[in-house]
Amino acid sequence: MRTDAGLWTHAGNKFVIATVHGELLEIEAQYNPKELGRTTTASWQPHPNTSTKQSPTGDDGRWLEYGSTEPRTLTVELLFDGYEQGISVAPIVDKLERLTIPVDMRSRNRSERRPQICVAVWGKQKLRCVVTSVTTKLTMFSPSGDPLRATCTVALKEVDAIAMMKADDDHTDIKSRDDQITRAHNKWRPNPRDAKMDFNDLE
């Protein structure tokens, strides 16, 4: 079975998720996603004095107090396809799933007793985040049972990476790593001849 290195094609900037401390992991999209789902949520709670008698306007249950604004979330669907080349996509899926697992629960370093903080980059769009879930659908298998195509739905949640690392007493230079990833994935790289460009070329 060939390695996943043969899967990558390049047509401009590629969506990438990469760690900004600890073990350096990068998962670059084989095909850029068709869409990104973004969610921002504000928390509102009923005011304690919500009875008609106490409400200034008499509107029962409509007097709300603002609590907080939740971190932004981003949902992206990534497709990895090694069918034509006979390349297993299992290593790529495993790497994505590792972003939801603590690095080493036995470590004395607090930042290693949790999953790593990441940055998601696509062109000028950037989000420092943690990976909250990876849902994978495996399709197309080799005769030996290796998965040759995977659709991964990845959920990301925005974080204050600097504050979290400071609380963990981890002095990794996040900004330098962040800048390195951004520069590396914001360069125009020509596509190999006849390479698939996007999802529509799979049909």
ZILINQUI-V59325 format. One record per helix or strand of 2 or more residues. SS is the DSSP state (~ for helix, > for strand). FROM is the first residue (numbers start at 1). TO is the last residue. If there is no record, write none. Layout:
# ZILINQUI-V59325
SS	FROM	TO
SS	FROM	TO
This chain:
# ZILINQUI-V59325
~	4	7
>	16	19
>	26	28
>	36	39
>	42	46
>	64	69
>	73	81
~	90	98
~	110	112
>	118	122
>	125	141
>	147	158
~	161	167
~	174	184
~	199	202
